[in-house]
Amino acid sequence: MAITAEHIRDKLIKELVAVHVDVEDTSPNRCAASYKVLVVSSQFEGKPLLQRHRMVNTCLADELKEIHAFEQKTLTPAQWDKQKSQ
């Protein structure tokens, strides 16, 4: 399976009911080995950071077997709105 930024984005939107997802391939030659993601979901409400990251990791468990580096930022819609207004 070829892992693409679009595949990661679509899966996060579907499984975490994300309202916003940014996925950036950060590998030097864009070879799909390293990704940076921002996920905004109401499912993160009331959950600590570690639990949010585990939710993302569980969602992408198969994909993470093929990815060498994965950086994530997880926000609630309220946190996202606040960050955008700063």
Biopython code that builds the backbone (N, CA, C, O; Angstrom):
import numpy as np
from Bio.PDB.StructureBuilder import StructureBuilder

atoms = [
    (1, "MET", "N", (0.840, -1.185, 0.000)),
    (1, "MET", "CA", (0.000, 0.000, 0.000)),
    (1, "MET", "C", (0.884, 1.247, 0.000)),
    (1, "MET", "O", (1.765, 1.397, 0.846)),
    (2, "ALA", "N", (0.644, 2.109, -0.929)),
    (2, "ALA", "CA", (1.377, 3.375, -0.974)),
    (2, "ALA", "C", (0.697, 4.366, -0.034)),
    (2, "ALA", "O", (-0.501, 4.624, -0.143)),
    (3, "ILE", "N", (1.473, 4.907, 0.877)),
    (3, "ILE", "CA", (0.930, 5.866, 1.836)),
    (3, "ILE", "C", (1.115, 7.261, 1.263)),
    (3, "ILE", "O", (2.224, 7.662, 0.911)),
    (4, "THR", "N", (0.021, 7.987, 1.174)),
    (4, "THR", "CA", (0.070, 9.349, 0.675)),
    (4, "THR", "C", (-0.518, 10.288, 1.723)),
    (4, "THR", "O", (-1.234, 9.857, 2.628)),
    (5, "ALA", "N", (-0.210, 11.556, 1.591)),
    (5, "ALA", "CA", (-0.777, 12.553, 2.497)),
    (5, "ALA", "C", (-2.300, 12.545, 2.388)),
    (5, "ALA", "O", (-2.998, 12.692, 3.391)),
    (6, "GLU", "N", (-2.808, 12.376, 1.187)),
    (6, "GLU", "CA", (-4.258, 12.345, 0.977)),
    (6, "GLU", "C", (-4.899, 11.152, 1.680)),
    (6, "GLU", "O", (-5.972, 11.277, 2.272)),
    (7, "HIS", "N", (-4.245, 10.002, 1.615)),
    (7, "HIS", "CA", (-4.752, 8.798, 2.286)),
    (7, "HIS", "C", (-4.825, 9.029, 3.796)),
    (7, "HIS", "O", (-5.834, 8.713, 4.427)),
    (8, "ILE", "N", (-3.759, 9.577, 4.373)),
    (8, "ILE", "CA", (-3.728, 9.854, 5.809)),
    (8, "ILE", "C", (-4.830, 10.840, 6.178)),
    (8, "ILE", "O", (-5.556, 10.640, 7.151)),
    (9, "ARG", "N", (-4.946, 11.904, 5.392)),
    (9, "ARG", "CA", (-5.961, 12.928, 5.652)),
    (9, "ARG", "C", (-7.365, 12.320, 5.620)),
    (9, "ARG", "O", (-8.155, 12.534, 6.539)),
    (10, "ASP", "N", (-7.672, 11.574, 4.580)),
    (10, "ASP", "CA", (-9.003, 10.971, 4.439)),
    (10, "ASP", "C", (-9.326, 10.024, 5.584)),
    (10, "ASP", "O", (-10.449, 10.013, 6.088)),
    (11, "LYS", "N", (-8.349, 9.235, 5.993)),
    (11, "LYS", "CA", (-8.577, 8.272, 7.070)),
    (11, "LYS", "C", (-8.832, 8.979, 8.403)),
    (11, "LYS", "O", (-9.714, 8.574, 9.160)),
    (12, "LEU", "N", (-8.070, 10.025, 8.690)),
    (12, "LEU", "CA", (-8.269, 10.775, 9.926)),
    (12, "LEU", "C", (-9.628, 11.476, 9.943)),
    (12, "LEU", "O", (-10.299, 11.508, 10.975)),
    (13, "ILE", "N", (-10.026, 12.028, 8.822)),
    (13, "ILE", "CA", (-11.331, 12.683, 8.741)),
    (13, "ILE", "C", (-12.443, 11.666, 8.985)),
    (13, "ILE", "O", (-13.380, 11.929, 9.740)),
    (14, "LYS", "N", (-12.334, 10.526, 8.354)),
    (14, "LYS", "CA", (-13.378, 9.501, 8.464)),
    (14, "LYS", "C", (-13.445, 8.897, 9.867)),
    (14, "LYS", "O", (-14.522, 8.828, 10.460)),
    (15, "GLU", "N", (-12.313, 8.464, 10.395)),
    (15, "GLU", "CA", (-12.329, 7.707, 11.645)),
    (15, "GLU", "C", (-12.386, 8.570, 12.895)),
    (15, "GLU", "O", (-12.920, 8.137, 13.916)),
    (16, "LEU", "N", (-11.847, 9.782, 12.834)),
    (16, "LEU", "CA", (-11.875, 10.660, 14.013)),
    (16, "LEU", "C", (-12.888, 11.797, 13.849)),
    (16, "LEU", "O", (-12.952, 12.706, 14.676)),
    (17, "VAL", "N", (-13.667, 11.736, 12.787)),
    (17, "VAL", "CA", (-14.660, 12.779, 12.490)),
    (17, "VAL", "C", (-14.002, 14.155, 12.620)),
    (17, "VAL", "O", (-14.540, 15.070, 13.244)),
    (18, "ALA", "N", (-12.840, 14.266, 12.019)),
    (18, "ALA", "CA", (-12.053, 15.502, 12.108)),
    (18, "ALA", "C", (-12.687, 16.592, 11.255)),
    (18, "ALA", "O", (-13.143, 16.342, 10.139)),
    (19, "VAL", "N", (-12.709, 17.807, 11.800)),
    (19, "VAL", "CA", (-13.253, 18.952, 11.062)),
    (19, "VAL", "C", (-12.161, 19.665, 10.267)),
    (19, "VAL", "O", (-12.452, 20.452, 9.366)),
    (20, "HIS", "N", (-10.913, 19.384, 10.603)),
    (20, "HIS", "CA", (-9.788, 19.964, 9.875)),
    (20, "HIS", "C", (-8.585, 19.041, 10.025)),
    (20, "HIS", "O", (-8.275, 18.589, 11.127)),
    (21, "VAL", "N", (-7.914, 18.764, 8.923)),
    (21, "VAL", "CA", (-6.693, 17.948, 8.947)),
    (21, "VAL", "C", (-5.701, 18.534, 7.953)),
    (21, "VAL", "O", (-6.019, 18.723, 6.779)),
    (22, "ASP", "N", (-4.495, 18.818, 8.436)),
    (22, "ASP", "CA", (-3.380, 19.186, 7.565)),
    (22, "ASP", "C", (-2.379, 18.048, 7.622)),
    (22, "ASP", "O", (-2.039, 17.575, 8.706)),
    (23, "VAL", "N", (-1.909, 17.609, 6.485)),
    (23, "VAL", "CA", (-0.887, 16.559, 6.422)),
    (23, "VAL", "C", (0.226, 17.064, 5.517)),
    (23, "VAL", "O", (-0.011, 17.458, 4.376)),
    (24, "GLU", "N", (1.445, 17.047, 6.048)),
    (24, "GLU", "CA", (2.604, 17.494, 5.280)),
    (24, "GLU", "C", (3.637, 16.373, 5.229)),
    (24, "GLU", "O", (4.040, 15.835, 6.261)),
    (25, "ASP", "N", (4.055, 16.035, 4.023)),
    (25, "ASP", "CA", (5.140, 15.068, 3.845)),
    (25, "ASP", "C", (6.438, 15.836, 4.092)),
    (25, "ASP", "O", (6.828, 16.679, 3.284)),
    (26, "THR", "N", (7.103, 15.545, 5.208)),
    (26, "THR", "CA", (8.302, 16.283, 5.592)),
    (26, "THR", "C", (9.601, 15.559, 5.246)),
    (26, "THR", "O", (10.680, 16.016, 5.622)),
    (27, "SER", "N", (9.509, 14.447, 4.543)),
    (27, "SER", "CA", (10.727, 13.754, 4.140)),
    (27, "SER", "C", (11.447, 14.603, 3.087)),
    (27, "SER", "O", (10.797, 15.274, 2.284)),
    (28, "PRO", "N", (12.780, 14.578, 3.087)),
    (28, "PRO", "CA", (13.572, 15.462, 2.217)),
    (28, "PRO", "C", (13.185, 15.398, 0.746)),
    (28, "PRO", "O", (13.129, 16.436, 0.085)),
    (29, "ASN", "N", (12.920, 14.223, 0.223)),
    (29, "ASN", "CA", (12.588, 14.093, -1.201)),
    (29, "ASN", "C", (11.122, 13.708, -1.407)),
    (29, "ASN", "O", (10.746, 13.185, -2.455)),
    (30, "ARG", "N", (10.302, 13.977, -0.387)),
    (30, "ARG", "CA", (8.864, 13.685, -0.436)),
    (30, "ARG", "C", (8.604, 12.213, -0.764)),
    (30, "ARG", "O", (7.773, 11.884, -1.610)),
    (31, "CYS", "N", (9.328, 11.348, -0.079)),
    (31, "CYS", "CA", (9.228, 9.919, -0.357)),
    (31, "CYS", "C", (8.255, 9.197, 0.583)),
    (31, "CYS", "O", (8.251, 7.968, 0.652)),
    (32, "ALA", "N", (7.448, 9.951, 1.292)),
    (32, "ALA", "CA", (6.413, 9.389, 2.164)),
    (32, "ALA", "C", (6.991, 8.634, 3.360)),
    (32, "ALA", "O", (6.390, 7.668, 3.831)),
    (33, "ALA", "N", (8.138, 9.060, 3.847)),
    (33, "ALA", "CA", (8.748, 8.413, 5.003)),
    (33, "ALA", "C", (8.560, 9.211, 6.285)),
    (33, "ALA", "O", (8.776, 8.692, 7.379)),
    (34, "SER", "N", (8.158, 10.475, 6.153)),
    (34, "SER", "CA", (8.052, 11.351, 7.311)),
    (34, "SER", "C", (6.865, 12.301, 7.115)),
    (34, "SER", "O", (6.729, 12.942, 6.073)),
    (35, "TYR", "N", (6.012, 12.375, 8.141)),
    (35, "TYR", "CA", (4.830, 13.223, 8.047)),
    (35, "TYR", "C", (4.649, 14.078, 9.296)),
    (35, "TYR", "O", (5.060, 13.718, 10.399)),
    (36, "LYS", "N", (4.017, 15.224, 9.071)),
    (36, "LYS", "CA", (3.618, 16.120, 10.145)),
    (36, "LYS", "C", (2.124, 16.368, 9.953)),
    (36, "LYS", "O", (1.695, 16.771, 8.872)),
    (37, "VAL", "N", (1.321, 16.127, 11.010)),
    (37, "VAL", "CA", (-0.124, 16.298, 10.873)),
    (37, "VAL", "C", (-0.688, 17.209, 11.955)),
    (37, "VAL", "O", (-0.178, 17.276, 13.073)),
    (38, "LEU", "N", (-1.741, 17.897, 11.590)),
    (38, "LEU", "CA", (-2.560, 18.667, 12.516)),
    (38, "LEU", "C", (-3.965, 18.108, 12.379)),
    (38, "LEU", "O", (-4.518, 18.074, 11.280)),
    (39, "VAL", "N", (-4.551, 17.664, 13.501)),
    (39, "VAL", "CA", (-5.885, 17.080, 13.484)),
    (39, "VAL", "C", (-6.766, 17.854, 14.450)),
    (39, "VAL", "O", (-6.416, 18.028, 15.617)),
    (40, "VAL", "N", (-7.913, 18.319, 13.962)),
    (40, "VAL", "CA", (-8.882, 19.029, 14.789)),
    (40, "VAL", "C", (-10.153, 18.183, 14.828)),
    (40, "VAL", "O", (-10.777, 17.933, 13.796)),
    (41, "SER", "N", (-10.528, 17.747, 16.035)),
    (41, "SER", "CA", (-11.700, 16.884, 16.172)),
    (41, "SER", "C", (-12.392, 17.128, 17.509)),
    (41, "SER", "O", (-11.736, 17.321, 18.534)),
    (42, "SER", "N", (-13.713, 17.117, 17.487)),
    (42, "SER", "CA", (-14.469, 17.245, 18.737)),
    (42, "SER", "C", (-14.309, 15.995, 19.597)),
    (42, "SER", "O", (-14.609, 16.030, 20.791)),
    (43, "GLN", "N", (-13.841, 14.895, 19.015)),
    (43, "GLN", "CA", (-13.595, 13.675, 19.791)),
    (43, "GLN", "C", (-12.447, 13.853, 20.788)),
    (43, "GLN", "O", (-12.270, 13.025, 21.682)),
    (44, "PHE", "N", (-11.674, 14.917, 20.642)),
    (44, "PHE", "CA", (-10.569, 15.188, 21.567)),
    (44, "PHE", "C", (-11.029, 15.948, 22.818)),
    (44, "PHE", "O", (-10.262, 16.101, 23.768)),
    (45, "GLU", "N", (-12.273, 16.422, 22.818)),
    (45, "GLU", "CA", (-12.793, 17.193, 23.951)),
    (45, "GLU", "C", (-12.626, 16.406, 25.258)),
    (45, "GLU", "O", (-13.014, 15.241, 25.349)),
    (46, "GLY", "N", (-12.043, 17.065, 26.261)),
    (46, "GLY", "CA", (-11.901, 16.464, 27.583)),
    (46, "GLY", "C", (-10.836, 15.388, 27.704)),
    (46, "GLY", "O", (-10.703, 14.762, 28.756)),
    (47, "LYS", "N", (-10.080, 15.166, 26.641)),
    (47, "LYS", "CA", (-9.053, 14.115, 26.675)),
    (47, "LYS", "C", (-7.666, 14.751, 26.781)),
    (47, "LYS", "O", (-7.387, 15.758, 26.131)),
    (48, "PRO", "N", (-6.800, 14.155, 27.606)),
    (48, "PRO", "CA", (-5.426, 14.670, 27.702)),
    (48, "PRO", "C", (-4.654, 14.402, 26.405)),
    (48, "PRO", "O", (-5.044, 13.563, 25.593)),
    (49, "LEU", "N", (-3.565, 15.128, 26.234)),
    (49, "LEU", "CA", (-2.753, 15.051, 25.019)),
    (49, "LEU", "C", (-2.340, 13.622, 24.676)),
    (49, "LEU", "O", (-2.442, 13.210, 23.521)),
    (50, "LEU", "N", (-1.881, 12.873, 25.657)),
    (50, "LEU", "CA", (-1.426, 11.501, 25.393)),
    (50, "LEU", "C", (-2.556, 10.644, 24.837)),
    (50, "LEU", "O", (-2.332, 9.854, 23.920)),
    (51, "GLN", "N", (-3.750, 10.785, 25.367)),
    (51, "GLN", "CA", (-4.884, 10.002, 24.872)),
    (51, "GLN", "C", (-5.259, 10.419, 23.444)),
    (51, "GLN", "O", (-5.621, 9.573, 22.626)),
    (52, "ARG", "N", (-5.173, 11.705, 23.148)),
    (52, "ARG", "CA", (-5.439, 12.185, 21.788)),
    (52, "ARG", "C", (-4.451, 11.573, 20.802)),
    (52, "ARG", "O", (-4.835, 11.099, 19.732)),
    (53, "HIS", "N", (-3.177, 11.589, 21.176)),
    (53, "HIS", "CA", (-2.144, 11.031, 20.292)),
    (53, "HIS", "C", (-2.340, 9.533, 20.105)),
    (53, "HIS", "O", (-2.118, 9.008, 19.014)),
    (54, "ARG", "N", (-2.754, 8.850, 21.156)),
    (54, "ARG", "CA", (-3.025, 7.415, 21.029)),
    (54, "ARG", "C", (-4.193, 7.160, 20.078)),
    (54, "ARG", "O", (-4.190, 6.175, 19.339)),
    (55, "MET", "N", (-5.185, 8.042, 20.095)),
    (55, "MET", "CA", (-6.320, 7.909, 19.169)),
    (55, "MET", "C", (-5.842, 8.012, 17.722)),
    (55, "MET", "O", (-6.256, 7.231, 16.865)),
    (56, "VAL", "N", (-4.976, 8.976, 17.461)),
    (56, "VAL", "CA", (-4.430, 9.150, 16.112)),
    (56, "VAL", "C", (-3.564, 7.939, 15.742)),
    (56, "VAL", "O", (-3.673, 7.404, 14.638)),
    (57, "ASN", "N", (-2.712, 7.517, 16.666)),
    (57, "ASN", "CA", (-1.837, 6.370, 16.401)),
    (57, "ASN", "C", (-2.637, 5.098, 16.132)),
    (57, "ASN", "O", (-2.264, 4.303, 15.269)),
    (58, "THR", "N", (-3.727, 4.902, 16.860)),
    (58, "THR", "CA", (-4.580, 3.734, 16.648)),
    (58, "THR", "C", (-5.230, 3.802, 15.274)),
    (58, "THR", "O", (-5.293, 2.800, 14.561)),
    (59, "CYS", "N", (-5.707, 4.970, 14.908)),
    (59, "CYS", "CA", (-6.332, 5.170, 13.603)),
    (59, "CYS", "C", (-5.360, 4.838, 12.471)),
    (59, "CYS", "O", (-5.746, 4.245, 11.463)),
    (60, "LEU", "N", (-4.111, 5.222, 12.646)),
    (60, "LEU", "CA", (-3.100, 5.045, 11.593)),
    (60, "LEU", "C", (-2.118, 3.900, 11.887)),
    (60, "LEU", "O", (-0.980, 3.922, 11.417)),
    (61, "ALA", "N", (-2.551, 2.924, 12.648)),
    (61, "ALA", "CA", (-1.648, 1.839, 13.077)),
    (61, "ALA", "C", (-0.953, 1.153, 11.902)),
    (61, "ALA", "O", (0.258, 0.938, 11.944)),
    (62, "ASP", "N", (-1.689, 0.812, 10.873)),
    (62, "ASP", "CA", (-1.083, 0.129, 9.715)),
    (62, "ASP", "C", (-0.108, 1.038, 8.980)),
    (62, "ASP", "O", (0.975, 0.613, 8.579)),
    (63, "GLU", "N", (-0.509, 2.304, 8.808)),
    (63, "GLU", "CA", (0.332, 3.259, 8.094)),
    (63, "GLU", "C", (1.624, 3.558, 8.854)),
    (63, "GLU", "O", (2.678, 3.735, 8.244)),
    (64, "LEU", "N", (1.543, 3.614, 10.181)),
    (64, "LEU", "CA", (2.722, 3.940, 10.986)),
    (64, "LEU", "C", (3.802, 2.855, 10.916)),
    (64, "LEU", "O", (4.962, 3.109, 11.239)),
    (65, "LYS", "N", (3.422, 1.664, 10.499)),
    (65, "LYS", "CA", (4.421, 0.604, 10.312)),
    (65, "LYS", "C", (5.367, 0.937, 9.157)),
    (65, "LYS", "O", (6.498, 0.451, 9.120)),
    (66, "GLU", "N", (4.915, 1.752, 8.230)),
    (66, "GLU", "CA", (5.688, 2.110, 7.039)),
    (66, "GLU", "C", (6.340, 3.486, 7.128)),
    (66, "GLU", "O", (7.217, 3.811, 6.328)),
    (67, "ILE", "N", (5.914, 4.298, 8.099)),
    (67, "ILE", "CA", (6.402, 5.673, 8.227)),
    (67, "ILE", "C", (7.550, 5.705, 9.227)),
    (67, "ILE", "O", (7.473, 5.075, 10.282)),
    (68, "HIS", "N", (8.609, 6.432, 8.904)),
    (68, "HIS", "CA", (9.784, 6.475, 9.775)),
    (68, "HIS", "C", (9.698, 7.574, 10.829)),
    (68, "HIS", "O", (10.239, 7.421, 11.925)),
    (69, "ALA", "N", (9.025, 8.681, 10.512)),
    (69, "ALA", "CA", (8.884, 9.786, 11.465)),
    (69, "ALA", "C", (7.477, 10.346, 11.351)),
    (69, "ALA", "O", (6.958, 10.549, 10.253)),
    (70, "PHE", "N", (6.863, 10.595, 12.514)),
    (70, "PHE", "CA", (5.486, 11.072, 12.516)),
    (70, "PHE", "C", (5.322, 12.085, 13.641)),
    (70, "PHE", "O", (5.477, 11.751, 14.816)),
    (71, "GLU", "N", (5.009, 13.322, 13.276)),
    (71, "GLU", "CA", (4.800, 14.396, 14.242)),
    (71, "GLU", "C", (3.332, 14.790, 14.177)),
    (71, "GLU", "O", (2.775, 14.968, 13.093)),
    (72, "GLN", "N", (2.711, 14.923, 15.342)),
    (72, "GLN", "CA", (1.297, 15.267, 15.331)),
    (72, "GLN", "C", (0.943, 16.351, 16.340)),
    (72, "GLN", "O", (1.547, 16.473, 17.405)),
    (73, "LYS", "N", (-0.060, 17.131, 15.957)),
    (73, "LYS", "CA", (-0.640, 18.131, 16.842)),
    (73, "LYS", "C", (-2.139, 17.877, 16.817)),
    (73, "LYS", "O", (-2.743, 17.789, 15.747)),
    (74, "THR", "N", (-2.739, 17.758, 18.001)),
    (74, "THR", "CA", (-4.162, 17.437, 18.097)),
    (74, "THR", "C", (-4.873, 18.530, 18.877)),
    (74, "THR", "O", (-4.475, 18.882, 19.987)),
    (75, "LEU", "N", (-5.933, 19.059, 18.279)),
    (75, "LEU", "CA", (-6.672, 20.154, 18.891)),
    (75, "LEU", "C", (-8.178, 19.897, 18.846)),
    (75, "LEU", "O", (-8.673, 19.180, 17.976)),
    (76, "THR", "N", (-8.889, 20.489, 19.788)),
    (76, "THR", "CA", (-10.346, 20.516, 19.724)),
    (76, "THR", "C", (-10.736, 21.670, 18.806)),
    (76, "THR", "O", (-9.906, 22.536, 18.534)),
    (77, "PRO", "N", (-11.962, 21.704, 18.329)),
    (77, "PRO", "CA", (-12.383, 22.838, 17.497)),
    (77, "PRO", "C", (-12.223, 24.188, 18.216)),
    (77, "PRO", "O", (-11.841, 25.175, 17.587)),
    (78, "ALA", "N", (-12.506, 24.240, 19.508)),
    (78, "ALA", "CA", (-12.345, 25.494, 20.265)),
    (78, "ALA", "C", (-10.878, 25.915, 20.320)),
    (78, "ALA", "O", (-10.566, 27.094, 20.155)),
    (79, "GLN", "N", (-9.986, 24.967, 20.548)),
    (79, "GLN", "CA", (-8.551, 25.273, 20.575)),
    (79, "GLN", "C", (-8.086, 25.742, 19.193)),
    (79, "GLN", "O", (-7.267, 26.657, 19.099)),
    (80, "TRP", "N", (-8.586, 25.141, 18.146)),
    (80, "TRP", "CA", (-8.230, 25.502, 16.788)),
    (80, "TRP", "C", (-8.683, 26.928, 16.484)),
    (80, "TRP", "O", (-7.923, 27.717, 15.922)),
    (81, "ASP", "N", (-9.925, 27.261, 16.856)),
    (81, "ASP", "CA", (-10.447, 28.619, 16.632)),
    (81, "ASP", "C", (-9.603, 29.640, 17.382)),
    (81, "ASP", "O", (-9.294, 30.705, 16.848)),
    (82, "LYS", "N", (-9.234, 29.321, 18.607)),
    (82, "LYS", "CA", (-8.421, 30.233, 19.408)),
    (82, "LYS", "C", (-7.044, 30.428, 18.775)),
    (82, "LYS", "O", (-6.539, 31.548, 18.709)),
    (83, "GLN", "N", (-6.450, 29.351, 18.316)),
    (83, "GLN", "CA", (-5.111, 29.419, 17.693)),
    (83, "GLN", "C", (-5.158, 30.226, 16.394)),
    (83, "GLN", "O", (-4.241, 30.997, 16.113)),
    (84, "LYS", "N", (-6.207, 30.057, 15.611)),
    (84, "LYS", "CA", (-6.323, 30.789, 14.349)),
    (84, "LYS", "C", (-6.484, 32.291, 14.575)),
    (84, "LYS", "O", (-6.058, 33.096, 13.747)),
    (85, "SER", "N", (-7.094, 32.663, 15.689)),
    (85, "SER", "CA", (-7.338, 34.093, 15.946)),
    (85, "SER", "C", (-6.133, 34.807, 16.539)),
    (85, "SER", "O", (-6.156, 36.028, 16.697)),
    (86, "GLN", "N", (-5.092, 34.074, 16.867)),
    (86, "GLN", "CA", (-3.898, 34.694, 17.465)),
    (86, "GLN", "C", (-2.946, 35.187, 16.409)),
    (86, "GLN", "O", (-1.892, 35.734, 16.734)),
]
sb = StructureBuilder()
sb.init_structure("model")
sb.init_model(0)
sb.init_chain("A")
sb.init_seg("    ")
for serial, (resi, resn, name, xyz) in enumerate(atoms, 1):
    if name == "N":
        sb.init_residue(resn, " ", resi, " ")
    sb.init_atom(name, np.array(xyz, "f"), 0.0, 1.0, " ", f" {name:<3s}", serial, name[0])
structure = sb.get_structure()
